[in-house]
């Protein structure tokens, strides 16, 4: 049993300045890495006990990598070498800027500096039906649910004589052609070409349709027009059906309806169409804009001098980035590192320095030998060179030496065999409201 | 939604003899590998879409290996190279020997030869309370649940000031000192020594107790007395508390009570104390004995000439093995291979040959450099040599080249660092009847 009523945060009292960090993503961990326990007591809260390398999450969903390879336990990252560091696996429920207190499910804690690094969550734009029936791809359990769903759909397609049902099992609709949507579509197309025909010899995979649906007028809108155009051609060559300027209006678990009326029967709608900040209760209303937290160039939250926000949750409007920085790992990493230095400056009574984003470029992979890169200085790469760059960058930034080794082993193996070894339905996926399915799956379980 | 009512088995009609195999464990897959699609139509049923290498399951539970490394998708093992082979992800509900029919959740199928290779499930000896509250370790989801439970217990122990609760979180009781219990105990002891103190700098792990409880008078009862004695010394040296001649009487999720009255407060009782055959409805009563299926030396089920049982579910009483073969992988593998040859003989109107078990010996690992081996010819190894043998044997028999590579990478890494990279609580574990816990965890979830 969980012993909720017997738990407390149990943070030792301190005479040092206490920094409370909410969220162990790219921003949070890069901040904590640079904060010395000699100067600060550092407390990190997260609902998960690991830091995930989310740019590779779609590879878990498509059975290319195992979930444990893209995540690192936070306690392993910050072990006994980190003096006066305290991780707590707990959900934060609110903040009170007046009393400088953070509240959690099991108690509260005062802070000297609070850093909000909670990132984003899927945005369904208020559509509860889409939220209930579509598959998000933001966390490891999401990726495993989607993997189970895809594999179950193929198994079921192989076991039905009803052509309508079969087609709806073989239609996959991805809403949103940002990096997640594009990379997922490419990965599914490779699976369709190289893996599935061997797995299901009797099945006609020309009937498997991968739809990539985007509300704007090009794929990969955050990247350069050159890269978008190149990606568009790659995707079409791989047989992905692209629908631009198309918005999803509704989805009831069976039929997705677009604005304009067109419909597609599908059991699998993947929602990569938008995110919104994972906000925390208690911040002043003036500090929130379009679901994000307004910060100045020091990452200070508007109206709260000792609360900071970094990464995707933060909205820092600079002249060069009037809509904030791109929602990728680099701004979060750099803001985390920069804020650590600023907090040390504050401790030394020095003025804080404004954050400057160093754009290292952006990359997307569409398939084997197919990738695009926008590098600084308006250099645009594509093809094999971009693909190799993508591989090395992702190995380099992957957390943990063990993960680098395991992922490299997997990729080398996959390069030569096209194989994907992770096609396991570990936990069958069933929707909560699918009573027949629940009953069915529960009868699968055995002691 | 799962489309249960729209599914059917969809097996093409055939003029060849149809072999239906239930279960993709060691017995089932080794049988199927040797059956040619030119001679037989082969149908394999399993509730899971993968073959698992269960001897390493305890390493998943103790965060040493990722789940995907010890399992191989059945469709990958039997791909398009296997002619007229049909895998169906479905649960078998019964068999009718008279009409030669197997029934499943989504329809029935006639067979010419039926092979039952369903293995075993945990045996709670009728104690529903133990079944509800203890942790079995027979399937990958079990291992992941146990991994979550152990890590959550440490997190909670770090967050409570109640010494009684803390002690009950740090007490781990393993019922059953067979290979699973012993290897699990050893792995937990290594975790306690090399991993946990770095993860929880403030916590006193001398309070973490690992109890290994056995009803018989020695650990590893299936192995030689020499190996039992050596293992006993190893375990004690590693600080494991061994209780022999001790039976668990009850467990309510908080307190385990032994026959005789002694009690231990624990949140984690691991049940490795016994298994029983995973039987199928419809077999004649005379064919079942002590939860297993009685077979003759051709693996033929008593009273059913064209039904066979192989592996752990089969009870073949030979002069040399009056209680049946040991419940390990080798007899299952060898029976599967042998039965394939016998079915081919039947097709050629030749007499079947009786099964002869070739004992390759048995091995158990207790820790780094600590293992025991009973080899043929009454040779008993222990220490470093047995440990190296164990490593190589397990790599050799591990399914799939990719898995061999990944596991080897992990083991080499672990040898040099003592690290375990898989300490992720991917899905929090909460008991179904723990309402407070369910509520707590559901509030962890986010969109």
Contacts between the chains, C-beta under 8 A, distances in Angstrom:
chain1	res1	chain2	res2	distance
A	1	B	253	5.8
A	1	B	254	7.2
A	1	B	267	6.8
A	1	B	431	6.5
A	1	B	434	5.0
A	1	B	436	7.7
A	1	B	437	6.2
A	2	B	152	7.3
A	2	B	156	7.1
A	2	B	430	6.3
A	2	B	434	6.3
A	2	B	436	6.6
A	2	B	437	3.7
A	2	B	440	5.7
A	2	B	441	7.6
A	3	B	156	5.8
A	3	B	160	6.4
A	3	B	162	7.9
A	3	B	165	5.2
A	3	B	169	7.3
A	3	B	267	7.9
A	4	B	436	5.4
A	4	B	437	7.0
A	4	B	440	5.3
A	5	B	436	7.5
A	6	B	160	5.0
A	6	B	162	4.8
A	6	B	165	4.6
A	7	B	156	6.2
A	7	B	159	4.5
A	7	B	160	5.4
A	8	B	159	6.4
A	8	B	160	7.0
A	8	B	161	6.2
A	9	B	159	6.7
A	10	B	158	6.8
A	10	B	159	5.2
A	10	B	160	7.3
A	10	B	161	6.6
A	12	B	202	7.8
A	47	B	444	4.8
A	47	B	446	7.2
A	48	B	424	7.9
A	48	B	425	7.0
A	49	B	151	6.6
A	49	B	155	6.9
A	49	B	423	7.2
A	49	B	424	6.6
A	49	B	425	5.0
A	50	B	423	7.8
A	50	B	424	4.6
A	50	B	425	7.6
A	66	B	66	4.7
A	66	B	67	7.3
A	66	B	68	3.8
A	66	B	69	7.0
A	66	B	406	7.9
A	67	B	66	7.3
A	67	B	68	7.7
A	67	B	424	7.4
A	67	B	426	6.2
A	68	B	66	3.8
A	68	B	67	7.7
A	68	B	68	7.8
A	68	B	421	6.9
A	68	B	422	4.6
A	68	B	424	6.1
A	69	B	66	7.0
A	71	B	424	5.4
A	72	B	421	7.0
A	73	B	199	7.5
A	73	B	421	7.4
A	73	B	423	4.1
A	73	B	424	6.1
A	75	B	198	8.0
A	75	B	199	4.0
A	75	B	200	7.2
A	75	B	423	7.0
A	76	B	198	8.0
A	76	B	199	6.9
A	76	B	419	7.2
A	76	B	421	7.0
A	76	B	423	6.6
A	79	B	198	4.2
A	79	B	199	6.3
A	79	B	201	7.6
A	80	B	197	7.2
A	80	B	198	4.9
A	80	B	201	4.4
A	88	B	159	6.7
A	89	B	152	7.8
A	89	B	155	4.6
A	89	B	425	7.4
A	90	B	159	7.7
A	91	B	443	6.1
A	91	B	444	5.4
A	105	B	440	6.6
A	105	B	443	6.5
A	106	B	159	6.7
A	121	B	446	5.6
A	121	B	447	4.6
A	122	B	447	5.1
A	124	B	447	7.4
A	131	B	447	6.7
A	136	B	447	6.6
A	138	B	447	7.8
A	140	B	424	7.5
A	140	B	426	5.4
A	141	B	426	6.3
A	141	B	427	5.9
A	144	B	426	7.3
A	151	B	49	6.6
A	152	B	2	7.3
A	152	B	89	7.8
A	155	B	49	6.9
A	155	B	88	8.0
A	155	B	89	4.6
A	156	B	2	7.1
A	156	B	3	5.8
A	156	B	7	6.2
A	158	B	10	6.9
A	159	B	7	4.5
A	159	B	8	6.4
A	159	B	9	6.7
A	159	B	10	5.2
A	159	B	88	6.6
A	159	B	90	7.7
A	159	B	106	6.7
A	160	B	3	6.5
A	160	B	6	5.0
A	160	B	7	5.5
A	160	B	8	7.0
A	160	B	10	7.3
A	161	B	8	6.2
A	161	B	10	6.6
A	162	B	3	7.9
A	162	B	6	4.8
A	165	B	3	5.3
A	165	B	6	4.6
A	169	B	3	7.3
A	197	B	80	7.2
A	198	B	79	4.3
A	198	B	80	4.9
A	199	B	73	7.5
A	199	B	75	4.0
A	199	B	76	7.0
A	199	B	79	6.3
A	200	B	75	7.2
A	201	B	79	7.6
A	201	B	80	4.4
A	202	B	12	7.8
A	253	B	1	5.8
A	254	B	1	7.3
A	267	B	1	6.9
A	267	B	3	7.9
A	278	B	446	6.7
A	400	B	421	6.2
A	401	B	413	7.5
A	402	B	410	7.1
A	402	B	413	5.1
A	402	B	417	8.0
A	402	B	419	6.7
A	402	B	421	4.2
A	403	B	421	6.7
A	405	B	409	5.1
A	405	B	413	6.2
A	406	B	66	8.0
A	406	B	406	5.8
A	406	B	409	5.7
A	406	B	410	6.8
A	409	B	405	5.1
A	409	B	406	5.7
A	409	B	409	5.2
A	410	B	402	7.1
A	410	B	406	6.8
A	413	B	401	7.5
A	413	B	402	5.1
A	413	B	405	6.2
A	417	B	402	8.0
A	419	B	76	7.2
A	419	B	402	6.7
A	421	B	68	6.9
A	421	B	72	7.0
A	421	B	73	7.4
A	421	B	76	7.0
A	421	B	400	6.2
A	421	B	402	4.2
A	421	B	403	6.7
A	422	B	68	4.6
A	423	B	49	7.2
A	423	B	50	7.8
A	423	B	73	4.2
A	423	B	75	7.0
A	423	B	76	6.6
A	424	B	48	7.9
A	424	B	49	6.6
A	424	B	50	4.7
A	424	B	67	7.4
A	424	B	68	6.1
A	424	B	71	5.5
A	424	B	73	6.2
A	424	B	140	7.6
A	425	B	48	7.0
A	425	B	49	5.0
A	425	B	50	7.7
A	425	B	89	7.4
A	426	B	67	6.2
A	426	B	140	5.5
A	426	B	141	6.3
A	426	B	144	7.3
A	427	B	141	5.8
A	427	B	427	7.6
A	430	B	2	6.3
A	431	B	1	6.5
A	434	B	1	5.0
A	434	B	2	6.3
A	436	B	1	7.7
A	436	B	2	6.7
A	436	B	4	5.4
A	436	B	5	7.6
A	437	B	1	6.2
A	437	B	2	3.6
A	437	B	4	7.0
A	440	B	2	5.8
A	440	B	4	5.3
A	440	B	105	6.6
A	441	B	2	7.6
A	443	B	91	6.1
A	443	B	105	6.6
A	444	B	47	4.8
A	444	B	91	5.4
A	446	B	47	7.1
A	446	B	121	5.6
A	446	B	278	6.7
A	447	B	121	4.5
A	447	B	122	5.1
A	447	B	124	7.5
A	447	B	131	6.8
A	447	B	136	6.6
A	447	B	138	7.8
